[in-house]
């Protein structure tokens, strides 16, 4: 079953970190501006929303800059 872009955008509201919500919405605006397809936008948004939920409310997407931080976040779970 395919999830529509509108449904994926509604899922942004379920992210507990407000900074991450803003980052994701800015990324969506960027993808629209450069003319990517809705399918591409939807797939990227689904991935980044899931990742943001995985990181939890205390980790900002801006703070993840290295593989070490990625691994550290995973080990703490």
Backbone bond lengths (Angstrom), bond angles and torsions (degrees), N, CA, C in turn:
res aa  C-N    CA-C-N  psi(-1)  N-CA   C-N-CA  omega(-1)  CA-C   N-CA-C  phi
1 X - - - 1.447 - - 1.533 109.19 -
2 X 1.287 115.38 132.13 1.456 121.54 -178.37 1.527 110.55 -87.35
3 X 1.311 115.53 136.35 1.462 121.38 176.29 1.523 107.49 -96.13
4 X 1.305 116.76 128.11 1.463 121.65 -179.24 1.525 110.75 -72.75
5 X 1.320 114.57 155.27 1.461 120.97 178.44 1.527 110.29 -58.73
6 X 1.321 117.72 -40.19 1.473 120.71 -180.00 1.532 111.18 -61.65
7 X 1.322 117.06 -38.23 1.466 121.03 177.71 1.521 110.38 -66.87
8 X 1.321 116.17 -42.57 1.467 120.24 178.81 1.516 110.21 -62.13
9 X 1.338 117.47 -42.34 1.467 120.70 178.77 1.526 111.31 -63.27
10 X 1.319 116.87 -35.67 1.474 119.91 176.51 1.523 111.18 -64.69
11 X 1.333 117.36 -29.38 1.462 121.50 179.50 1.522 112.98 -70.25
12 X 1.316 117.54 -16.85 1.465 120.22 176.32 1.529 109.29 -59.73
13 X 1.328 116.63 -33.69 1.459 121.04 179.96 1.515 113.97 -63.99
14 X 1.314 117.53 -18.26 1.467 120.12 -179.05 1.530 112.81 -85.72
15 X 1.316 117.58 -1.28 1.468 121.55 178.02 1.525 108.37 -80.55
16 X 1.315 116.65 130.53 1.463 120.71 -173.97 1.530 113.99 -82.74
17 X 1.319 118.46 -14.39 1.460 121.98 -179.95 1.534 108.41 -97.88
18 X 1.334 116.71 111.63 1.465 121.20 -176.80 1.528 112.64 -62.08
19 X 1.323 117.04 -35.11 1.462 120.50 177.74 1.524 111.47 -62.98
20 X 1.323 116.11 -40.55 1.462 120.47 178.58 1.525 111.17 -67.43
21 X 1.331 116.83 -36.47 1.469 120.02 175.59 1.526 110.09 -57.88
22 X 1.325 115.58 -46.61 1.461 120.88 -178.70 1.529 110.94 -63.45
23 X 1.311 117.24 -43.69 1.464 121.50 178.75 1.529 110.58 -59.55
24 X 1.322 116.52 -44.66 1.463 120.92 -178.21 1.522 110.79 -65.17
25 X 1.331 116.98 -42.07 1.466 119.58 179.68 1.528 111.56 -68.09
26 X 1.340 117.42 -36.05 1.478 120.12 175.09 1.516 110.50 -65.53
27 X 1.336 117.47 -38.53 1.455 121.76 177.48 1.530 110.32 -63.66
28 X 1.331 116.68 -41.22 1.456 120.94 177.23 1.534 110.53 -61.33
29 X 1.332 116.47 -45.94 1.472 120.00 177.69 1.520 111.21 -59.56
30 X 1.316 117.12 -40.51 1.463 121.23 177.97 1.526 110.77 -61.73
31 X 1.327 116.71 -46.22 1.466 119.99 -179.49 1.525 111.30 -61.77
32 X 1.342 117.01 -38.26 1.466 120.19 177.37 1.524 110.65 -65.24
33 X 1.343 116.52 -44.33 1.476 120.94 -177.72 1.517 112.61 -61.09
34 X 1.326 117.15 -36.45 1.465 118.52 -177.13 1.523 112.35 -87.23
35 X 1.337 116.71 0.10 1.451 120.59 171.36 1.521 116.76 84.97
36 X 1.322 117.27 27.70 1.460 119.07 177.61 1.525 109.96 -73.35
37 X 1.308 116.71 159.66 1.465 121.06 -179.89 1.527 110.43 -73.75
38 X 1.334 115.61 158.50 1.465 119.83 177.67 1.525 111.04 -62.87
39 X 1.308 117.19 -35.07 1.462 120.57 178.87 1.531 110.63 -63.05
40 X 1.332 116.08 -45.43 1.466 121.73 177.73 1.531 109.97 -60.92
41 X 1.335 116.48 -46.56 1.461 121.32 179.49 1.538 110.27 -59.49
42 X 1.324 115.22 -46.94 1.457 120.45 -177.65 1.526 111.42 -61.56
43 X 1.324 116.74 -46.18 1.467 120.10 -179.21 1.524 111.66 -63.39
44 X 1.326 116.96 -42.02 1.464 119.90 178.32 1.519 111.57 -66.09
45 X 1.321 116.60 -42.50 1.462 119.64 179.65 1.522 112.04 -64.26
46 X 1.314 117.50 -41.25 1.469 119.82 178.37 1.528 110.46 -60.04
47 X 1.321 116.68 -41.08 1.466 120.15 -179.35 1.528 111.39 -67.17
48 X 1.326 117.20 -46.46 1.463 119.91 -176.13 1.524 111.50 -71.20
49 X 1.338 117.96 -31.81 1.460 120.94 175.94 1.528 109.63 -66.37
50 X 1.310 117.00 -45.67 1.472 120.33 178.68 1.518 111.12 -61.63
51 X 1.322 116.58 -42.23 1.461 120.69 179.77 1.531 110.84 -64.32
52 X 1.322 116.84 -42.20 1.453 120.45 179.21 1.525 111.11 -62.66
53 X 1.326 116.81 -40.76 1.469 120.23 176.81 1.521 110.48 -64.85
54 X 1.326 116.94 -38.04 1.460 121.48 178.07 1.531 110.78 -61.94
55 X 1.333 117.02 -41.52 1.459 120.95 -179.42 1.527 111.98 -66.53
56 X 1.322 116.56 -31.70 1.456 120.70 179.41 1.512 112.62 89.70
57 X 1.315 116.01 178.20 1.461 120.31 -173.32 1.525 115.02 -73.27
58 X 1.310 117.90 -18.03 1.466 119.61 -173.98 1.524 113.93 -93.56
59 X 1.327 118.67 -6.01 1.467 120.92 -177.64 1.523 109.38 -115.28
60 X 1.320 115.15 124.29 1.459 120.75 178.09 1.524 109.94 -87.63
61 X 1.312 115.81 143.04 1.464 119.86 176.23 1.531 110.96 -59.65
62 X 1.336 116.77 -30.05 1.466 121.06 177.46 1.521 112.45 -63.27
63 X 1.319 117.31 -26.97 1.463 121.07 -176.36 1.518 113.66 -85.23
64 X 1.312 118.39 -11.02 1.465 121.16 179.85 1.517 107.75 -91.21
65 X 1.324 115.37 103.28 1.458 120.22 -176.22 1.522 113.52 -124.11
66 X 1.329 116.50 -11.03 1.452 119.47 -178.20 1.527 110.59 -134.74
67 X 1.301 116.10 161.28 1.456 120.85 176.60 1.522 110.75 -63.71
68 X 1.323 116.94 -31.02 1.454 120.99 -179.99 1.518 110.62 -61.34
69 X 1.334 117.08 -42.86 1.459 120.03 178.69 1.519 110.73 -66.00
70 X 1.306 116.20 -35.72 1.463 120.36 176.70 1.508 110.03 -61.42
71 X 1.322 116.24 -49.98 1.449 121.66 -179.26 1.524 110.86 -62.89
72 X 1.331 116.94 -42.34 1.449 121.55 179.71 1.520 110.69 -60.61
73 X 1.334 117.77 -41.85 1.462 121.53 178.22 1.523 110.01 -62.70
74 X 1.310 117.68 -39.87 1.454 121.85 -178.33 1.518 111.33 -68.90
75 X 1.328 117.59 -41.33 1.468 121.97 -178.33 1.517 110.40 -65.20
76 X 1.325 117.72 -35.50 1.459 120.87 -178.61 1.511 113.07 -68.46
77 X 1.311 118.23 -20.22 1.478 121.28 -178.15 1.481 111.74 -71.18
